[in-house]
Amino acid sequence: MRYVPDTSVIINGKFYEVIESGGHEVIIPESVISEIEAQANRGLMIGFTGLRELEKIRSLEREGRIKITFYGKRPERWQIERAKSGEIDDMIRLVALENGATLVTSDFVQASIARVKGIDVLYIETKRGPSIKIEDFFDDETMSVHLKANTKPLAKKGAPGRFKLAEISDKILDYSSLEEIAMDIIERARGDENSYVEIEMKGVTVVQLREYRIVITREPFSDGIEITAVRPIAKFSIDHYGLDERLLNRLRETTRGVIISGPPGAGKTTFAQALAEMYSSLGKIVKTIERPRDLQVRDEITQYTALEGSMEKTGHILLLVRPDFTIYDEVRTSEDFQVYADLRLSGVGMVGVVHATRPVDAIQRLIGRIELGMIPQVADTFIHIESGGIKSVYYLEYTVKVPSGMREQDLSRPVIEVRDFYNNSLEYEIYSFGEQVVVVPVKGERNRVYELAESKIHDMIKRHIGQVFRVEITSLSSMSLYVPKERIPEIIGKGGENIENLERLIGLHIDVLPMQEEAREKVPLMVQRKKDLIYLIASGEYGGKEGAVLADDEVLFSGILSRDGIMKIKRNSQQGNSIMKALEEGKKIYFKPW
């Protein structure tokens, strides 16, 4: 029998089943080879599946069971551009007609047109679904399923914020089983009006199969085929959360900029869905911006994604649509934050979903992406979700004041206050500190703030007084600056002019103290010279510490030891030359931690 297969019947594996008995002549159109090659070059799964099927068909010829001939021309550019209009299908039909062969296809339209043209056709309907479907791995408690070739299937089970990873089966999934499941997912998504292929890139396919968000990866993006499917296990109304009446009124009575934050799996999207449906039930026009579109919302709410790959373009369209509220899931990149800000400043009520471990982390994501003074106008309400419930609520206020802990009135500046919504207590202050913008806790987390401030101040002072010094924040309004004793007059300056300039720059009162007043013991360093580097090695207990490098009792420079207690110095640098000179003079090298 003489057969001409089209692309559909090769990819689904049905053509191999037809010819594996042997004794057939197979004529493969060059247009079919071209189409499969193009799909594989783009990293599409169907392309790689087609290549494997072609290899299986070629193996039958090597065994002498069939004869293969390649026939026709590769499609030209205009034919490729019109492939969806049937140009390439017509080339395949022409090959069958010219060779008096039977066309084998799983494409109903292709089969119908071929019969109209008098071509013999073997139509093989695609079998829907593999032996195992992705839904078979889920039960009522499963949030996500993780499948990878040559491993056991895994699933996350439990309630939001309280998930555990468990093996679904003892059976190891092989490569072909995953390929079968993946192809079934893609075919059903393309044939279901409530499903779609969201993203298709080289090595990655993202599918929304009804309520399942599925990510399929393969080489070269991942080291093998992997399928991750996520399904929302809970859908609640806003009443489920038992919101304080004041918060409920704040959310529904005026358009605001709301940020919902929380760690992965905490229930952020579930809460965003509840808000969307609340706004819709109040007679508001609600839209969503998602990539991928996986919110489970009522039909009245239209779900948008990136327009031609750009969220900015989606934002432009939304301004024409004029929604009352927009749910943005999720706000992650600088482009996302800018689109969120543009829509909010245009008067649209915005609800953004942000990944953050702590409530303040969500606020810090805005800094640097949006002008400091605009932040309270863009987002003024921050709701942090943990374990499926509301953990904390903050709101922002913009004022001009002296930051907490500072004393002099001339240090007043614009400050964003971060307050607890329920008790109105001041939690954080955001303001410019020198050249930096800092988020300073007003209570708690004091050590962390001091470390941040010391790091920023160290960088600022370094440009003015050189290398050898140490900074220590002693309160929210003062600090100590440790320098070599002989440099104190130079640092203070005539009439205190130099230190006053530094105080204005930093915004803190500065006490200048000699370094030798510190009661820390110096640690001997082992010196190793290798090519262009000098290695200064201390014992491991000093790893990660900052301090001064001394030659006997003379301070040479300051630096930080690595975790292993090693400091690397370039041999031809100023510090390297000072080390070499000290060694030549017979001095010993020490490290004095701060």
N, C-alpha and C positions, 0 to 999 in steps of 0.2 A: 504494500500500500504506500502511496506517495502522499506525504503530509507537509503542510506549511503552517507552522504555529504562529500566533501573534503574541504580543508581550504579556497579555493577561494570563494566558494558559501556561506560559513558562513560569511566571512568578508564583502562581498558586500551586505549582507542582503537579498539576493534572496531566500535562503533556508527557511527562516522564512515565506516568502510570500507563498511558496509552501505548507507548513504544517499547517499554521494558521487556515485553514478550519476544521482541526481535523480529527480523524479516521485513523491516520497513525502510523506505527511502525518505529522509528528512531534508527538506529545503528550508533553510533559515534565512529570512530576508535580512539584508544589511541594515535596513531601517530598524529592525527589532534589536540587533546588536547595538546600534547607535543609541537607541532610547535607553536600554539597560545601562550602557556605559555612562551616559550622561547622568542618570540617576545615582549611580555609584560614586561618580566624581563629585557630586553635590553632597555626598554623605548620607543619602536617603536610604532607609532600611530596605525598601523594595528593590533598590538597585543592587545591594549586596545579596539579597535573596535570589534575584535573577541570575547573578554571576554564579552562585553555587549550583543552581539548577542547570545552567549551561555546562558547567563542569561535569555534572552527573550524566548529562546527555552525551557529552564527548567521551566519557568512560565507556558507554555502551558501544561506540564506534571502535574504540581501541580493542574491545573484546570481540570485535567482528560480528556483532549482533545487528547493527544498523549501518546505513550509509548516510553521511552528512554532506550536503552541498550548501555553500553560501551564495546567495543570488541577489542581484539588484544593486542599486546605488545607495550611498548614505544620503539622508535627507539634506537639502540645502537650507540655508538660514531661514528663508521665508516659509518653508514647509514646517520647520521646527516651531516658528512663531505662531503658526496656525494649526499646531498639533491638536489643540482642543476642539478645533472645527472639523477634524477628521482627515487632515491631509496625510498623516503617517499611516492611519488605518487604510486609506485608499491605496497607498504604496504596497501594503501587505496584501490586499485583495488582488492587486495587479500581478504580484508574484505568483499567487495561486492560479490565476486565470491563464497566465502565459505558460505555466508548466503543467497544466491539466491536473493539478493536485487538489486534495481536499483541505480546506481551511479549517484549522482547529482553534477554537476561541471560547473564552468564558464571558465575552462581552456580548450582551443581548443585541445591542444596536448594530455592532459589527456583523453578527451572524445574520440579522435580518436584511441588511443592505447587501451582503454577499449572496443570499438566496435570490433577492430581486435581480441581481446581475447574472444569475445562472451559474454561480459557483457552488460546487459541492461543499457542504458545511458539516462539521462535527461540533455541535454546541454542547459544552460541558458546563452545567450550572455550578457556580462556586458553592462549595459546601460551607455553610455558615457556622463558624465556631469550631475551635479545636476540642480535643477531649477534655481539656481543663480550661475554663475561662477565668479571667482575673477576678470576677465576682465570687468564684468558688473559694477563694482564700480568705474571704471576709466573714465575720459573724457579727452579732449585735454589739460587741464590745471593741471591735477592731477599728482603730483610727487610720492606720497605714500598714501597707504590705510592702516588703522589700525582697525582691527576687533577683538573684545573680547566678550566672551559669556556674555549675559545679559546686554549688553550696546548697544548704538546706533553706527552705523559705522561712522568713522571719516576719513577725508582725508586732506592732505596738498596740497594746490593749490596755483598757482602763478608762478613766474619766479625765477631762482636761486638767493638766498639771500633775496628774498622778498616773502616768503611763509606765508600763514595763515592757521590755522587749522579750518576746517568747518565740520559740520554734513552733511553726505550724505543723510540720511533718518531719518524719525521719528520712523521707525520700529526698535524695539529692537531685536537683533539677539539672538536666543536661542542656547543651546549647540549642539543640533542635526544638526542645519543648518550649524554651523561652522565645525562640523565633516564631513558633506557631502561635503562642499567646500574643506576642507583639503584633503580628500581622492581623490577627483577629481583632485586636483593639483598633487598629488603624482603619480596617475595612468597615467595621461597625460605626466608627465615628463619622466616616464619610457618607454612610448611608442612612444616618439617623438625623432627623431635623433638629433634635435637641442635643446633639453632640457635634464636635468639630475638632479639627486639627489646629491647635492654637499657634504653635511654633514648629517650624521644620528647618533645621540647620544641619550643618555637617556634623554627624555623630550624635545629634540630639533631636528628639521629636517629643513635643508636649501636646497632650491630647486631653480634652475635656469630654469624657464619656459619661453623659448624663451627670450624676452627682460625683463621679470619680475624677479627680485630677491625676493624670498619669504622666510620668516622665520616663521616656525610654532612651537610654544612652548606649552607645557602642563605640568601637574604635573609629577614629583616632581620639575622640574626646575622653573615653574611659578605657580601662584595660580589658574590657569585655562587655558583653551585653548585660544590661541591668534594667530592671523595671521597678519603679517606685510608684505606688498608687496610694492616694490619700483620699479619705472620705470623711466628711463631717459626721460625727456620731451623735451630735446633739443640735437641736434647733429650738431656741427659746424665744419667747416674747419678752418685751422689756419688763413686764411684771415679775418675771422669774428672778430678776436681780434685786428686787426689793429696794429700789433707789430711794434715798432721802428725798422728800418732797421739794426741798430747796434745789437739789441737783436736777431733779426731773424738770422743774420749772425753768432752770437755766438752760437746759438742753432743748426744750421744745418751744419756748416763748420768743426767742430771738435767734437770728442767724449768728453763729459763732464759728471760731476756728477751734476744733476739738482734735486732740491727738490721743489715740488709744495705744498704749504701750504694754509690753510684756514679753517674756521669753517665748521661744517656739513652743507651741502646743498648750499655751496657757489659756486660750479661749478668746483671743483678741477678735478674730474674724467672726466668731459666734456672736459676740457682743455688738460688733459693727452691723451684722445682719439684723439684729434686734432693733438697733437704732434706725436703720433704713426702713424697716417695716413700720416702726412707730411714726416716722415722718410721713410715710405714704398714707397711713391710716388717718392722719390729721389733715389730709387733703393737699399735701405738698407734692410738687414735682421733684422726684428723686432719681438721680442717675448714679451709676458707679463707674469708676475707672479702675480696671484690673489688668494684670498681666501675669498669669493667665486669668480668664474669667471663671472663677470658681465659687463666687458667693451664691448661696441658695436663697434667692429672694423671689417675691411674688412677680407675676408677669407684668404688672403695671410699671415695674422698675426696669429701665433699660440699662443694660450692661455694655460699656464701651471698653475697648482695649487700645493699644498703640495704633495710630493711624499711619500707615506706611512706615512702621517701625519707630515712630516719634510720638511721645506723650505730649510734647509741646503742640503738635498739630491737633491732637485730641482735645487739648485745652481750648484751642481756638474755636473748634466746633461747639464745645460745650457753652461758650459764651454766646453763640448764636442761638442755642437751644434754650438758654436761660432757665436752668433748674433752680429750685429753691435750696436744695441740698445735694451735695455730691459726696459719695463715699469713695475714698482713695485707698485702695488695697494693693500693694503696700507702698509707702513713701520711703524710698531707699537711696536713690542717687540724687546728685545735685539737680538734675533736670526735673526729677519728681518734686523736690522741695520748691523749685522755682514755679512749676505749674500750680502746685498747691497754693503758693503765695499769691500768684497772679489771679487765680479764681477767687480767693478769699478777699483780696483787696478790691475786686470787682463787685463785691456784695453777695457772693454765693456762700451759703453756709457749708462749711467743709468739715468732714470727719476723716482723718488720716490714720492709717494703721502703721505702727513703727515697731520694729524689733528692738527691745531694750531690756536689760536685766534689772535696772533700777529706774524709778520715775525720773530722776534728774538726768539720766543718760539720754532720755528722749528730748529733753530741753537742750542739752548740749549738742545734739545732732543739728539743731537749727543754727547754732553759732558758726559764723564763717560762711554760711550759705545764704543767710538773710541779714540785712543790715541790722545792727543791734537795736536801734530805736524802733524798728518796724516789727520786731518779734511779737510784742503783745497784741499788735493789730492783726497779725497773721494767725497766731494760735494763742488763745488765752486760757484754755481749759485742758488739763492733762489728766487722763484717767489711766491708772495702772492696773492691769489685770494679772492675777496669779491664781492658779488652780481653779479656773473657771469663774472666779468672783472678783469684785472690785476691791483692790488692796488699799489704794490711796487715790485722792483727788487733789490736784494742785491748781491754783489759778495765778495769773500774772498781773502785776500792776507796775506802771512806769512812773517814776518820780525822780526828783532831783534832791539829793541829800548827802550828808557825810556817811559813807559806809560804816556799818557797825564795827566798833573797835577802834576807829580812827577818832582823833580829837580835834584837830585844827579845822576851823570853818572853811579855810581856803582850800581844803581837800574835798569839798563837796563836788559832786559830779552826777550825771544821769545814772540812775540805778534801776534795774528791773528787780522787783521783789517777787519771790516765789513763796506763796502762802498756802497753807493747808486750808482746803475749802471748808471743812467742817468746824474747825475751831479758830480760824483766821490767824493762826500763829505763823510768824515769819520763819521759814525754813532755810532759804538760800537767798543770796544777793548776787546779781550778775552785773559787772561793771568793767570798764577799761582800767587796767592796772599797768601803767607804763605803756608799752606797745602791745600788750596782750589783753584779751578779754578773759576774765576768770569767773568761775562759778564758785562762790564761797559759802559753805554752810555756816549759818549763824549759830547753830548749836549742834554738837556732835561732830564726828569725823574730823576733829581738829588736827590730829597728826597728819592726816592725808593732805589737808589744806596747806599746812606749813611746808610739807615736802614740795608741793606744787609751787608755792610762792617762792621758796628758796631756790628752786631750779630756774624759775623765770628771772628772779633778781640776779642770780649768779651770772646768767648770760648778759644781762644789761650792764652790770658793773664791770665785767671782764673787759669791755671795750674801753673803759676809762682808767683802770688802775693796773692792768696786766694780769699775770698768771697766778701769783702766790697770794691767796686770800681764802677766807672761808666765811660763809654767810650762815647766820642762825637767827630765825624769827623767834622773838621772845614773847610777843603778843600781837594782837591784830593791829596795833598802832606803832610798834617799835621793833627794831632788829639790832643785832650785834654784828659788826664787821671786824673779823680777825685778820690782821696783817702783820708782817715782820715789824718788830719794834722800831727799827730805824726809819721806817717809811711812814710812821704815824703823822709827823709834822707835815709831810708832803700831802697826805690824804686829806688832812683837815684844812690846810691852806691858811693863808694870811687872814686873820680875823674870822676864821671858820668859813671862808667863801666857798672853798671846794666841796666841803661836806654839805653845806646848805644847798648847793646845786644838785648834789646827788640825792638829797632828801626830797627836793622838788620833783626830780625825775622818778624816784621810786614811790613817793607818797607815804613814806614811813620815817619816824625818827630813828637816826642811826647812832649807835654807840660804837666808837672805834676803839678796839682793844688789841694788845699785843698777842701774837700767836704763842709766845713762850709761857703765857699764863696758864695754858691748858695743861692739865695734869695727866696727859696720856703718855704711856711708855712708847719709845720708838722700837721698831721691829727690824732686826737685821735682814737685808735683802741679798739673795744670791744673784750674781750678775753673770749672764751668759751672752757672748757676742757671736752672732751668726750672720755672716754676709753683711747686709745693709741694716740689720736690726740689732737692738740691744734688749734682752729679756731681763726684767727685774722680777724675781720670784720670791714670794713670801709663803708662809705656811697657809694651808687651805682654810683655816678658821677666819682669815682676814679677807677671803674672797668677796668681791662686790663692794668693799669699803672704799671711801674717798679719804684722801689725806695728803700729807706733804712728803716729798722725797728729800732726804737730807744727806749731806756729806759730812760725817761726824755730827756737829751741831749746827751746821750751816744749811738753811733751807734753800734748795735748788729750784724746785717747782712743785706744783700740786698735780694730782691725777687720781684715777680710779683703777683699782685692781679688778681683773676679770673674776668670774665665779671661781676659777681655779687658783686665784691669788697671783696672777701674772699681769705685768704691765709691759706692753711692747712700745719701744721708743725707736724712732728712726735715727740711725747712727750719725747722719750728717745734719740733724736738726739742732736747734739751740739747746734743747734739753739733752740730746745725745752728746753734744760737745761738752756740756757741763759735767756729765757723768764721766766721760773719758778723761777730762782734765783732773777731776777729783781722784780717779783711780791712779793716774800717773803721779799724783802728789802723795800717794800712799794712804788716802783717806778711805774709811769704810762707808758703805751706802746703807741707809736706813729708810724705813717707812714709818711715818707717824700718823696713825689714823685720827680722824676728827670725831 
